[in-house]
Amino acid sequence: MKTLTLGERQRARLLILMLFAAAVSASAQTGAPSTQNDKQGFLERFVSFYRTDWSGVSPSGPGAPRRGVPSPLNSPPFPSADWSYGGSPTIGESDGNVYPLQTAINGARTRTKVYGWIEPTANLSTSRDRNYPETNDIYSNRVELGQAVVYVERLPDSVQRDHIDWGFHLTGFFGTDYRSTTNKGYFSSQLLDHNRQYGFDPVLEYVDIYFPHVGRGMNLRVGRYISIPGIEAQLTPNNYMFSHSLLYAVDPFTDTGALATIQLNDRWTVQAGVSAGHDVAPWTTDAKPAFTGCVSYTTQSVNDNFYLCANGINDGKYAFNNLQMYDATWYHKIGSTWHLATEVYSMSQRDVPSINGSIVPEKGTNGANCRLGLQRCFAPEWAAVNYVNKQLSPHDFISLRTDFLNDKKGQRTGHATKYSEETLMWSHWIGTTVQIRPELRFDHAWDRRAYDNGTRTNQFTVASDVVFHF
């Protein structure tokens, strides 16, 4: 088995050193008087956190300070309490989260926090080799490690409006899901050259700077961050379900650039930024300057949110995932326990090499099913997904997802066909640190056999993950 290149090893060492330095800083800067917990050792504090969390007797303090509209949802059981937007912390909301690892380190008395999760997964499938384009359980009939993630972060204080503040974020990510985060130029040979089942990716590295006097607050993010539109995200705790929609499986993953998020008032937020293009590092030959602009509107009742984005816009000429994406998301709350989440998008690239021509597509990308005689052609796709979510208890919710993808030229999945999937999932929390998400899923390819290496039109999976937060 081939190893990482010298450059990749050097970048890995640098990231590990940065994570270690931040963790040491978090544990050293107490910033608060000692408590009775200081008399306990690291392991005692770590175990005690889970004991109280799982028994339901964790102390409940005052709510975290915030300004603006109230949160429409409960989290847990849902992934987020707010109608979220990408590329920024929620402006006006403080960091009130407490994590087992940081509590064990220093009683969670610092703004810099170290935390993460481990996610084992299992699935049974009618496909024999891979469930693709289903994601994240791409490998059929296996028990595997989807994600093992460590975060080191400091959130800027965006509740106050007196002074400029700052934050940062570093991520260490390992597991089979590195396929859904890898960018060309960031340790990408693991996937593009070797197609390894497991891999490492430093998914997020950025700095946040908060300017309180621009609008009602502006956050400037510089670095590598999740491509901002959409309901779903690469980090599993941020999603309703274990598996992802087809819509998610083929859209952009992460960008490297700068993004400004401005809260105009309680109802309107706007965003604008530039990046090196989707899923590529700025130092690669595929990097192209691209513009992203979004607007988010929340109704006065807070029962509805609309989020519109033009994402990664440039000349649209074929390059590694140089997708031109126009995305719309709508959240709607019905009563106290039901809500809907709906997303639609259109994506395309132009001058994509034809699978029937002599031009070889770039490694890690597919050609387009162009008309015979053409060497290149325009490759569009569109998709829609809807979640229906019902809270059953403070620890439980169920979700039904309906998803449709039309990969018109097959450039995203390798098969020019329409796809649909329906998934039913139940989520159960043990305390606030363990989440279990079993699901039933049915996929169908409408125009040709596209599942199980192009041998089946249907695919049925039974799957689950367990997310263990630390």
Phi and psi in degrees as a GROMACS rama.xvg file:
@    title "Ramachandran Plot"
@    xaxis  label "Phi"
@    yaxis  label "Psi"
@TYPE xy
-73.6681  150.446  LYS-2
-101.008  176.365  THR-3
-66.6875  151.244  LEU-4
-69.3402  167.17  THR-5
-59.7643  -44.2833  LEU-6
-61.8968  -40.1103  GLY-7
-66.2092  -40.2535  GLU-8
-63.3794  -40.5441  ARG-9
-64.3084  -42.2721  GLN-10
-66.7741  -36.3709  ARG-11
-63.999  -44.0701  ALA-12
-61.4292  -42.4332  ARG-13
-61.5583  -43.5568  LEU-14
-64.2735  -42.8157  LEU-15
-61.4951  -41.7818  ILE-16
-63.984  -39.5655  LEU-17
-65.5199  -42.4526  MET-18
-62.3747  -43.0687  LEU-19
-65.1853  -43.4477  PHE-20
-62.9538  -40.7825  ALA-21
-66.495  -38.806  ALA-22
-65.1859  -40.816  ALA-23
-63.4998  -41.3538  VAL-24
-60.219  -42.3915  SER-25
-63.5535  -37.9743  ALA-26
-79.8636  -22.4457  SER-27
-88.2181  -33.1578  ALA-28
-91.0248  89.2826  GLN-29
-72.8789  -48.1124  THR-30
66.0794  14.1563  GLY-31
-154.89  153.936  ALA-32
-64.4397  157.684  PRO-33
-69.098  154.015  SER-34
-127.57  -179.685  THR-35
-60.9558  -31.7565  GLN-36
-62.9011  -23.5438  ASN-37
-64.2559  -21.4119  ASP-38
-77.6124  -13.9518  LYS-39
-87.7764  154.945  GLN-40
-81.949  173.593  GLY-41
-55.8004  -49.9695  PHE-42
-65.3484  -38.0542  LEU-43
-63.4009  -42.9734  GLU-44
-66.0082  -38.5749  ARG-45
-64.1404  -48.4289  PHE-46
-67.4306  -39.0136  VAL-47
-62.6083  -35.7072  SER-48
-58.9865  -48.9315  PHE-49
-67.7216  -36.6876  TYR-50
-61.2853  -46.4535  ARG-51
-73.3909  -34.9738  THR-52
-65.5976  -45.1247  ASP-53
-74.5351  -25.0131  TRP-54
-82.9986  -10.2277  SER-55
78.0185  18.5133  GLY-56
-113.475  19.0257  VAL-57
-60.5488  136.558  SER-58
-64.3931  138.314  PRO-59
-107.882  114.53  SER-60
-92.9457  -172.159  GLY-61
-65.2371  151.811  PRO-62
-62.8964  153.183  GLY-63
-64.7474  139.39  ALA-64
-60.0609  143.923  PRO-65
-157.083  161.29  ARG-66
-129.736  156.038  ARG-67
100.811  -160.093  GLY-68
-70.7731  155.087  VAL-69
-72.8083  160.029  PRO-70
-72.7115  135.205  SER-71
-82.4311  -19.234  PRO-72
-123.636  169.261  LEU-73
-103.164  131.985  ASN-74
-137.288  116.074  SER-75
-63.9327  166.636  PRO-76
-87.2943  -16.8846  PRO-77
-79.8805  158.593  PHE-78
-61.7588  -32.6042  PRO-79
-140.505  150.433  SER-80
-88.0261  -14.5392  ALA-81
-117.548  159.441  ASP-82
-73.0732  102.179  TRP-83
-88.727  158.625  SER-84
-126.688  157.889  TYR-85
-87.6706  169.052  GLY-86
77.1484  9.50096  GLY-87
-166.645  149.725  SER-88
-62.3187  157.834  PRO-89
-67.376  113.054  THR-90
-66.9551  130.961  ILE-91
95.2008  0.735823  GLY-92
-119.64  128.944  GLU-93
-86.1613  167.376  SER-94
-89.188  98.5238  ASP-95
-102.687  10.6703  GLY-96
-76.4668  142.816  ASN-97
-125.212  132.317  VAL-98
-121.503  148.387  TYR-99
-57.8546  -46.4505  PRO-100
-65.6144  -45.5259  LEU-101
-68.0657  -34.2936  GLN-102
-62.5422  -40.6422  THR-103
-68.4114  -32.3522  ALA-104
-69.6484  -52.2743  ILE-105
-150.343  23.2965  ASN-106
76.6654  13.579  GLY-107
58.0026  43.3268  ALA-108
-101.843  12.6017  ARG-109
-120.777  159.945  THR-110
-78.9597  -25.2731  ARG-111
-79.6653  127.204  THR-112
-128.428  143.076  LYS-113
-116.536  123.058  VAL-114
-160.691  179.319  TYR-115
172.017  -158.346  GLY-116
-159.932  162.156  TRP-117
-125.529  134.83  ILE-118
-130.168  91.6474  GLU-119
-74.7295  147.95  PRO-120
-136.523  161.303  THR-121
-151.079  146.508  ALA-122
-151.023  149.25  ASN-123
-117.985  134.068  LEU-124
-140.759  152.553  SER-125
-75.8469  -15.0259  THR-126
-82.5756  149.971  SER-127
-96.1983  -28.5107  ARG-128
-111.76  -64.6708  ASP-129
-135.321  150.422  ARG-130
-90.5337  2.86763  ASN-131
-53.0957  140.961  TYR-132
-84.5847  15.0727  PRO-133
-63.0344  141.093  GLU-134
-140.882  139.344  THR-135
-99.8471  -12.3663  ASN-136
-85.5921  68.5124  ASP-137
-72.0905  -31.7073  ILE-138
-88.0233  129.594  TYR-139
-78.2683  142.78  SER-140
55.7515  55.8667  ASN-141
-142.787  158.408  ARG-142
-106.793  128.009  VAL-143
-151.295  171.453  GLU-144
-96.491  108.993  LEU-145
-72.5622  -51.2622  GLY-146
-146.985  134.763  GLN-147
-127.524  112.133  ALA-148
-128.692  137.033  VAL-149
-121.555  127.311  VAL-150
-106.775  140.388  TYR-151
-126.447  118.926  VAL-152
-150.278  157.66  GLU-153
-135.29  121.586  ARG-154
-89.7265  138.524  LEU-155
-68.3441  150.826  PRO-156
-84.372  100.499  ASP-157
-102.378  7.80264  SER-158
-78.32  -44.926  VAL-159
-72.9173  155.763  GLN-160
-129.725  36.3044  ARG-161
-104.666  -37.1216  ASP-162
-145.178  157.647  HIS-163
-67.9656  137.413  ILE-164
-132.112  170.784  ASP-165
-143.565  163.676  TRP-166
-153.857  176.06  GLY-167
-154.59  166.963  PHE-168
-150.355  133.999  HIS-169
-130.962  142.506  LEU-170
-131.782  135.793  THR-171
-113.34  123.066  GLY-172
-131.008  126.119  PHE-173
-137.354  143.013  PHE-174
147.117  -176.832  GLY-175
-69.9293  -22.8719  THR-176
-75.605  -0.921226  ASP-177
-58.4673  -20.1793  TYR-178
-60.7794  -30.0553  ARG-179
-93.5658  9.40096  SER-180
-130.265  -19.9626  THR-181
-58.648  131.035  THR-182
-109.141  145.376  ASN-183
-63.4697  123.74  LYS-184
105.221  -17.0564  GLY-185
-108.662  87.6028  TYR-186
54.783  28.848  PHE-187
-75.6891  -13.5283  SER-188
-64.6393  -24.5246  SER-189
-55.638  -39.661  GLN-190
-95.8259  -51.5796  LEU-191
-71.4041  -33.4193  LEU-192
-98.5365  -34.3795  ASP-193
-116.887  -13.6342  HIS-194
50.6858  47.7991  ASN-195
-74.7726  148.354  ARG-196
-68.1655  -43.3643  GLN-197
-111.116  146.691  TYR-198
-156.994  169.51  GLY-199
-114.561  141.381  PHE-200
-147.247  130.663  ASP-201
-83.021  80.9113  PRO-202
-60.1847  -43.667  VAL-203
-128.844  125.206  LEU-204
-144.145  108.818  GLU-205
-154.265  166.05  TYR-206
-118.462  136.05  VAL-207
-108.812  134.867  ASP-208
-124.995  124.877  ILE-209
-103.245  124.265  TYR-210
-110.642  108.642  PHE-211
-73.6322  -19.7462  PRO-212
-102.859  7.72723  HIS-213
-95.8544  112.91  VAL-214
59.6925  -134.828  GLY-215
-101.495  20.3631  ARG-216
134.874  134.635  GLY-217
-129.931  134.86  MET-218
-110.846  126.852  ASN-219
-107.2  118.056  LEU-220
-108.073  129.852  ARG-221
-129.963  123.364  VAL-222
141.539  -149.374  GLY-223
-103.277  128.423  ARG-224
-144.419  165.017  TYR-225
-63.8863  135.099  ILE-226
-54.3188  127.418  SER-227
-79.5355  -28.4794  ILE-228
-73.7921  165.401  PRO-229
109.261  162.371  GLY-230
-81.4126  -37.4616  ILE-231
-100.522  157.188  GLU-232
-138.905  166.903  ALA-233
-71.8997  -29.9879  GLN-234
-85.8048  120.504  LEU-235
-60.0079  -33.0089  THR-236
-65.507  -14.8345  PRO-237
-86.1137  4.64982  ASN-238
-116.194  151.52  ASN-239
-64.7844  -42.5095  TYR-240
-119.626  165.787  MET-241
-68.6112  -59.3724  PHE-242
-77.1592  163.05  SER-243
-107.783  159.342  HIS-244
-69.1473  159.998  SER-245
-61.7395  -36.1786  LEU-246
-54.1101  -46.4016  LEU-247
-67.8848  -37.2215  TYR-248
-60.3434  -23.0388  ALA-249
-121.106  5.82687  VAL-250
-93.0807  176.376  ASP-251
-63.4591  151.585  PRO-252
-105.928  -65.8919  PHE-253
-135.03  155.572  THR-254
-125.677  156.031  ASP-255
-120.633  120.779  THR-256
174.49  -148.552  GLY-257
-133.273  136.324  ALA-258
-138.565  127.471  LEU-259
-103.527  130.188  ALA-260
-118.293  119.371  THR-261
-118.442  123.264  ILE-262
-87.6926  110.719  GLN-263
-76.9893  -42.1475  LEU-264
-161.473  -169.259  ASN-265
-63.247  -20.5766  ASP-266
-109.103  -24.3711  ARG-267
-117.916  132.681  TRP-268
-134.187  135.875  THR-269
-122.562  153.461  VAL-270
-138.561  144.696  GLN-271
-150.933  139.946  ALA-272
-164.01  169.873  GLY-273
-127.846  148.667  VAL-274
-142.898  177.141  SER-275
-83.5361  6.85571  ALA-276
102.038  170.112  GLY-277
-77.048  133.801  HIS-278
61.5663  29.1145  ASP-279
-137.881  144.258  VAL-280
-78.2667  151.239  ALA-281
-60.2316  -23.5456  PRO-282
-88.1355  2.58565  TRP-283
-88.7678  160.361  THR-284
-70.5551  -16.9614  THR-285
-84.6219  -8.02451  ASP-286
-65.1007  132.725  ALA-287
-139.327  130.743  LYS-288
-55.9511  132.659  PRO-289
-139.246  146.511  ALA-290
-104.25  141.074  PHE-291
-128.172  132.375  THR-292
-139.878  135.616  GLY-293
-139.659  156.049  CYS-294
-137.844  136.093  VAL-295
-121.743  132.229  SER-296
-129.623  128.61  TYR-297
-115.482  131.882  THR-298
-69.2212  162.952  THR-299
-61.4756  -33.312  GLN-300
-74.6411  -13.2758  SER-301
66.6315  11.2046  VAL-302
-85.144  -10.9808  ASN-303
-137.718  144.268  ASP-304
-140.066  136.352  ASN-305
-121.594  130.776  PHE-306
-132.683  111.797  TYR-307
-115.452  134.939  LEU-308
-138.977  139.743  CYS-309
-107.279  115.799  ALA-310
-120.409  119.195  ASN-311
70.2073  44.8354  GLY-312
-89.2616  124.921  ILE-313
-149.7  -144.442  ASN-314
-71.9108  -13.0728  ASP-315
71.9701  9.02204  GLY-316
-75.1963  144.711  LYS-317
-50.6976  127.058  TYR-318
-158.523  -177.769  ALA-319
-61.7038  106.108  PHE-320
52.5221  36.7911  ASN-321
-79.7521  64.198  ASN-322
-81.4087  135.561  LEU-323
-97.6501  111.421  GLN-324
-120.72  130.812  MET-325
-122.708  118.724  TYR-326
-128.727  141.22  ASP-327
-135.074  132.918  ALA-328
-126.234  138.929  THR-329
-132.167  125.119  TRP-330
-108.881  138.489  TYR-331
-141.651  125.309  HIS-332
-99.0009  134.391  LYS-333
-120.715  107.887  ILE-334
68.3849  -156.512  GLY-335
-93.6581  -15.1473  SER-336
-126.231  -8.93215  THR-337
-110.164  143.735  TRP-338
-154.641  156.065  HIS-339
-111.951  149.664  LEU-340
-135.9  118.874  ALA-341
-127.446  137.671  THR-342
-138.166  139.707  GLU-343
-133.264  148.235  VAL-344
-150.445  161.865  TYR-345
-128.465  133.112  SER-346
-132.755  159.49  MET-347
-167.18  161.275  SER-348
-136.926  152.417  GLN-349
-110.899  159.721  ARG-350
59.8784  40.4638  ASP-351
-79.9334  133.666  VAL-352
-58.8406  140.125  PRO-353
-80.5909  141.54  SER-354
-69.619  -15.0487  ILE-355
-100.125  4.60013  ASN-356
-104.667  -170.367  GLY-357
-97.6104  -6.64481  SER-358
-85.2974  126.076  ILE-359
-85.5841  124.448  VAL-360
-61.5271  153.509  PRO-361
-62.7531  144.892  GLU-362
-55.1298  131.603  LYS-363
91.8125  1.81487  GLY-364
-129.026  162.527  THR-365
-104.57  151.948  ASN-366
-78.4458  176.784  GLY-367
-108.111  147.837  ALA-368
-81.3995  77.1087  ASN-369
-81.0634  163.701  CYS-370
-62.8447  141.103  ARG-371
-54.1563  136.456  LEU-372
99.3989  -18.0129  GLY-373
-92.4273  137.586  LEU-374
-85.9735  -28.3725  GLN-375
-142.718  158.42  ARG-376
-159.948  171.576  CYS-377
-79.3442  131.403  PHE-378
-122.815  101.739  ALA-379
-103.172  162.253  PRO-380
-154.359  152.867  GLU-381
-140.374  158.022  TRP-382
-154.901  159.694  ALA-383
-148.379  145.51  ALA-384
-143.329  146.81  VAL-385
-137.093  133.04  ASN-386
-109.767  133.618  TYR-387
-112.485  118.139  VAL-388
-121.382  135.03  ASN-389
-130.136  119.281  LYS-390
-78.6931  127.139  GLN-391
-96.7945  -33.607  LEU-392
-162.15  176.292  SER-393
-60.6992  -15.2607  PRO-394
-116.896  0.0307453  HIS-395
-139.172  142.222  ASP-396
-149.848  158.007  PHE-397
-117.601  154.687  ILE-398
-144.139  137.951  SER-399
-117.543  121.925  LEU-400
-111.693  132.682  ARG-401
-122.363  130.439  THR-402
-138.645  141.307  ASP-403
-140.927  134.271  PHE-404
-132.776  128.805  LEU-405
-112.173  96.2859  ASN-406
-89.2171  83.8923  ASP-407
-59.9711  -39.6298  LYS-408
-109.728  4.85179  LYS-409
72.5286  14.0423  GLY-410
-72.7958  -23.7916  GLN-411
-91.9418  -37.4924  ARG-412
-109.34  -14.15  THR-413
93.8724  -6.49174  GLY-414
-133.261  125.216  HIS-415
-80.4143  94.6639  ALA-416
-159.917  166.839  THR-417
-95.3688  140.827  LYS-418
-122.894  152.599  TYR-419
-142.291  155.425  SER-420
-150.524  149.458  GLU-421
-130.721  132.597  GLU-422
-134.563  133.532  THR-423
-114.899  127.192  LEU-424
-135.331  147.304  MET-425
-120.193  130.34  TRP-426
-112.727  130.763  SER-427
-130.08  131.056  HIS-428
-102.179  138.747  TRP-429
-104.089  107.501  ILE-430
62.6086  -135.741  GLY-431
-119.494  14.3589  THR-432
-122.202  -13.6295  THR-433
-130.282  126.705  VAL-434
-124.955  134.516  GLN-435
-120.178  130.571  ILE-436
-134.44  78.0191  ARG-437
-73.8458  149.786  PRO-438
-150.961  155.463  GLU-439
-117.741  134.892  LEU-440
-141.471  139.185  ARG-441
-128.127  126.98  PHE-442
-115.305  148.485  ASP-443
-143.675  134.903  HIS-444
-103.644  125.028  ALA-445
-86.6723  -29.3872  TRP-446
-107.992  -23.1777  ASP-447
-162.289  167.521  ARG-448
-71.6118  118.839  ARG-449
-128.199  -6.2125  ALA-450
-104.296  159.195  TYR-451
53.2619  57.1933  ASP-452
57.931  39.0285  ASN-453
76.4102  22.8503  GLY-454
-108.913  -9.12691  THR-455
-136.563  150.051  ARG-456
-95.4556  -18.8363  THR-457
-120.711  153.574  ASN-458
-148.462  132.21  GLN-459
-121.903  130.346  PHE-460
-130.818  145.838  THR-461
-119.991  122.904  VAL-462
-148.142  165.438  ALA-463
-161.823  153.995  SER-464
-128.443  166.645  ASP-465
-130.221  123.49  VAL-466
-105.36  113.982  VAL-467
-106.935  108.095  PHE-468
-85.9318  141.749  HIS-469
